[in-house]
Amino acid sequence: MESIVLPHIVSAGIYNSRVAYKGVKFSRKRTAKLFEIELPVQNSGKSYIDNESHPVQNDTIVCVKPGQFRYSRLPYMCYFIHFVVTDGILYDILMHLPNFISIKDKTGYIDLFKAIDEHNKPGSKADELMIQSCIFNLVYMMNNDAASQVQSVNTNSNNKQIIETAIKFIDENISGDLTLNTVSEKVSLSPVYFHKLFKASTGVTLHDYVEERRIKQAVDFLISTNMTLTEVAYECGFSSQSYFSYAFKRRMKDTPRSYVKNIYKKYDL
């Protein structure tokens, strides 16, 4: 049986951009170093995670994973909890959740966030136990809502054609702008509905699909051309060489150059 590793709580509470960012339209762009779970308390602004964006809505949980690039269009106010977990069942579930999850029991989520904030005190074993319990309950609810989100999408023949059109557009524009908004607009669907439809039909998010296709093309370029990493990165649609190298290593478990060298050795190229 897979192990259960307890998370390490870093911070929890209520975030208000009007306090942190006065007179600023966007928050600082950064790469998340831990799990960041947020429940907006008002419908305003927009959240950007990697190549996906979503209007800030108080019926949607935001689930940011370590290594994801994120920022927000302000104003943005939310309940939040930031924690570290690097292995086990909790980690695996969180890493496979969508970045944005439509929720059913908003009051239940709010109660959990409030309980975590209330018991986030140093030195108390009982409070620590309560927080751990709340986090597991929170992730359980998120996982159930994410599953319902996928099941609610009717993947009929019309939807199949929509996905085929979207994939054709992606393959023909792999170096271009392939954000959720761009691709959903191509097939005349809202970003939220298209996200659900694409995940239900392919088993992966649009971001993961696009990244996988881009890295596959990058491997072809690295093996068959003398292009630099920067040239490959931009030719395959990555925003920078550093992000390309990061995404490549995260998915392929090796650096681009090292991966290609091993291919050369394996097949005596």
N, C-alpha and C positions, 0 to 999 in steps of 0.2 A: 504493500500500500504506500502511496506517495506521502511524503512527510508534510506536516503542518508546521510552517515556520512563522513565528509571531512577528508582526511588523514593529518597527521602531518609530514611534511618533516624533516628528520634528516640530510641527506647529499645527494649530487648529484655531478656528474662530470665525470672525466675519471680516471680509475684506471690502473696502470702499475706495474706489479709484479717485473719488473726489477729495479724499484726504491724502492719498499717496501721490496722485498726479494732478495737480491743480493747473487748469488751463492747457492740458495736453490732450491731443486727439487719440494717440495710440500709446499703449504700454511699451516697455522696453522689450525688444526682440531677444530671446534667449533660448538655450537648450535646457530642457528639464533634466534634473539630476536625480529625481525621485518620483514617486507616484503623487499626483496632485488631483484630488477629487473635489469637485466644486458643484454647488447647487445655487444658481443665480436666484436672486430674490426680486428681480424686476426685469421687464422685457425692454432691454436697451443695449446698444452696442453689438459687437460681433466678436466671436472667438475664432482664432486661426491656429490650427495644429497641423504641422507639416504642410501638405498641399491641400488640406481640407479646411473649409470655413463653415460657420454656422451662426445664425442670429442668436444672441443671448436671450434665452427664454426661461421662465421660472418653472417650466414643466420638463426641463431637460437637464440631465446630469452630464457634467463635463468630466471625462476620464483621461488624464494626461499621463503617458508612460515615460519612464526614464529614456533619455535620448531623443525625445521628440522636440522639434523646434516650434515655439509657440509665441504668440503675442495676442493682444486684444485691442479692438477699437472701443474706445471709452465713450460713455461711462459704463462701469462694470461694478456691480455689487453682488457678493455671494457669500454663502457659508463655504468654508473650505477645511480640508484636512490634508496635510502633507506628511507622508511617511515613507520609510525605507523597508523593503522586503526584497530579497534577491533570489529566493528559491522556494520550492514547495508548491502546494496546491493553490494557495492564495495568489502567489506570483503568476502561475500559469493562467488562472482565470482572468486576472486583471490584464495581462498582456494580450489576451484574445478578445477583450471587450471593445466595442466601437468607441470612438472618441466622444461621440454624442449619443446619449441614450434617452429616449422618450420614457417618462416615468408615469406610473399610475397613482401611487399613494404618496402624493407630495407631502402631506402632513406627517406620514410615517418617516420620510427622509429627514424632514426638518427636526423632528423629535430626536433622531439619532445624532444629527450634527450638533444640536444643542446639548445633548448628554455628553458627547465627546468633549465639547468645549468646557462644560461644567466640571468634568472630572479630570481635566488636563492639569493636574497639580503634581509638583515634584515630591518624591519620597513616599507616596502612599501606595502600598501594594493593592489595596482594595480598589482604589481609583484606577490603577493600571489595569486590573482585571476587567473592570467595567468598560474601559476604553477598548480593550482588545475584543471584548464581546460585541461592542457596538460596531467595530470595523468589520468583523466577520458577518454580522447581520446586514451591514450596509452593502458589502460586496455580494452577498447572497441575493439581496433585492435587486441590485444592478444586473446581476447575471440573469435573473428571471425576467426582468423587464427587457433586456437585450434579446432574449430568446423569443419573447412575445412579439417584439418589434420585427423580427425576421419572419415569424410564422404568420403575421398579419398581412404579409405581402402575397398577393395572388399571382404566382408565376405561370400565367396562362400563355397561349401561343402569341398573343399580342406583345406581352412582356418579353418573351423570348426574342422577338424581332427587334424590340427596343434595345435589348442588351447586345444583340449582334451588331446593330448599327453603332452603338457606343464603342464596342470593341474595335470595329473597323476604323472608326474615327481615331481611336487611341493609337492603333498600329500605324496609321498613315500620318500621324502628327506627334510621334513619340518625342521629338525634341521641342515641341511647342508647349503652349499653356494648357495643361491638362488638370486643372483644378476641378473640384466638385461642381462649382458654379458653371464653369465652361462646358464640361461634358454634359451636365444635366440640361443646360440650355440648348445644346445641339440636338437632344432628343425631346425637347419641349416638355420637360418635367421639372417640378420643383426640386431643389437640391436635397431636401429632407426625404421626399418620396423616392427619388432616384437612388439615394444612398441605401435605403432599405431594400429596394428592388435589386440593385447590383449585388449587395451582400447575400441576399437570399438566393440569387441565381448562380453566383460564382463561388460562394463560400468565403470570399475575402472582400475587404473594403476596396474601394476604387484606388485609394492611395497605395495599398499593398500591391494591387494588380499592376498599376502603372510603374511602381518602383521595380517590381520583379521583371517586367518587360524591358525597362531601361537598363537594368544590370545585365540581362541576357544579351542585349545589343552591345553593351559596353565590352563584354567578354569577347564577342566577335571582332570588335574593332581592335582590342588589345592584342588578339592573336594574329590577326591578318594585316594589320597596318603598323606604321611607325609613329602613330599619333601620340602626343604627350597626354598625360592624365588630364590636364586642363582642357585640351581639345576634345578628348573623349567625353569628359563630363558635360561640356556645353552641347556637344553633338547629340548626346543622349538625353538632354533636357534637365540636367541637374543645375541648381542655382550657382554652385561653386565646386571647385576641385576638392576642397576640404569636406564638403557635405557628401560628395560622391564617394570619396574614400571611406568616410564614416558609414554610409549606407551599405556600401559594398562589403565592408568587413563585418557589419552586423548581420547581413544576410548570408554571406558566403564563408564566414568564419576565417577569413584570411584577407590580407591586403591585396589590392588589384595586381601589383607587380609580382608578388610572391605567388599568387594564385596562377598567373599565366606561366611563370617559370616552372611550376609543378606540372602544368599541362604539357609544356614542352618536354619535360623529362619523361612523363608517363607515356607519351606517344612518339617520342624521339623526333620532335619537329625541328 
